[in-house]
Amino acid sequence: MSPAMWKWTCLVSHLLLSTTVSPLGRQQPPHPKRPFITFTGEQAEGNFNHLVVDERTGHIYLGAVNRIYKLSSDLKVLVTHETGPDDDNPKCYPPRIVQTCNEPLTPTNNINKMLLIDYKENRLIACGSLYQGICKLLRLDDLFKLGEPFHKKEHYLSGVNESGSVFGVIVSYSNMDDKLFIATAVDGKPEYFPTISSRKLTKNSEADGMFAYVFHDEFVASMIKIPSDTFTIIPDFDIYYIYGFSSGNFVYFLTLQPEMISPPGSTTKEQVYTSKLVRLCKEDTAFNSYVEVPIGCEKNGVEYRLLQAAYLSKAGAILARSLGVGPEDDILFTVFSKGQKRKMKSLDESALCIFVLKNINDRIKDRLQSCYRGEGTLDLAWLKVKDIPCSSALLTIDDNFCGLDMNAPLGVSSMVRGLPIFTEDGDRMTSVIAYVYKNHSLAFVGTKSGKLKKVRPVWSSNSDFHIFMVI
């Protein structure tokens, strides 16, 4: 949903759509509306930024401007924790809480940029926009501050003053400290912030090594930075992270990136935006496994290429039969808007599409195999400004191959196309979640105007095409 619809109101609705659309697009009579619960914040400073739900207790944690809320499952306030405002200036690096800053300081709001539950240590990781993006570790029970590391450069995650600029994925272990994969826009400051990195998530919230890179020496580190040469080609280049998750041996991020292309019949290049999936091995400390592949979908000749939202779910028995996969196979539900040329002002035409994660991984494996046969180039223009040929090597590349210090990082040139299951021409879809209920795979999409729609994929066995229902 759009930020305006989130502004200091949170809704839990037991009826997710008031109208039904048949497979042929005919509207059915509206369902009777059921009661819903609302929560309004205490302040009027800005939007709610992030929401996470404790899957064990049902408690809801809201990251807002200058405040973290803990709510009961029926939206009663249990605890609040203030995070701002405070005196700051985005040009202060390191921040003024570390050393004196000569820039003028003004009262500055703290926008929540990342909110994660660390189940293993029973704490909330809340990262904001103040002081170059430092994080607080809060006890889940009462939001008591367990730690707030800020004295090292590794503690500054991102200087971007936007709520959707950082995405994190926790990888848990039973016998060692967990890892935190962080992906962030850098806002033209690649010397300060890696665009993607893996960090230590120590058991002790006040430990000196909290958020330190998993590996770091003179030549190699668990990170990737955007080269300064990239900005000579695309001055406003950045990577915008839309979603992230882990599955099997890998961590994935879904991104939106600007790139320069030559339109058909033109001798000049123009800037467009391309949606890409990024994959890394969980255990790869040198990031040699970094691969990215463009994604999008198309319906009736219309290209949907600007990623808006995504969510990982399972196929469920009924959709699995249609797709030729297992019920427990991972499915990515994605929302794209039309075209490639607008990021901040996307067109209202949008599509809900699904990807079988195994199919994306198969495409990545094919590309790895061809590159290690010496075919093509690394094809990663933003990271390797010059085309670098793939090098031949005799080795077996299986489903869990994690790269070497050659042919890496690697880009896939051909786009993986998702299956469009629903399109909306007037009220752009902006968010999505999904789950399996009684063997049916169900998706819930939010729209720009604040509507919520429930979508159930349906397979038509007597035809050679898919019919999908909005219910």
Salt bridges, closest charged atoms under 4 A:
GLU42 OE1 - ARG67 NH1 3.22
ASP54 OD1 - ARG56 NE 3.17
ASP74 OD2 - LYS76 NZ 3.73
GLU82 OE2 - ARG67 NH2 3.61
ASP86 OD1 - ARG96 NH2 3.06
ASP118 OD2 - ARG123 NE 2.79
GLU121 OE1 - LYS203 NZ 3.54
ASP142 OD2 - ARG139 NH2 2.75
GLU148 OE1 - LYS145 NZ 3.04
ASP178 OD1 - LYS120 NZ 3.15
ASP208 OD1 - HIS151 NE2 3.16
ASP208 OD2 - LYS152 NZ 2.78
GLU270 OE2 - LYS341 NZ 3.38
GLU283 OE1 - LYS179 NZ 3.55
GLU292 OE2 - LYS276 NZ 3.02
GLU303 OE2 - ARG417 NH2 3.15
ASP330 OD1 - LYS314 NZ 2.74
ASP348 OD1 - ARG428 NH1 3.53
ASP348 OD1 - LYS448 NZ 2.82
GLU349 OE2 - LYS338 NZ 3.96
ASP362 OD2 - LYS358 NZ 3.05
GLU375 OE2 - ARG373 NE 3.01
ASP399 OD1 - LYS365 NZ 2.74
GLU424 OE1 - LYS453 NZ 2.55
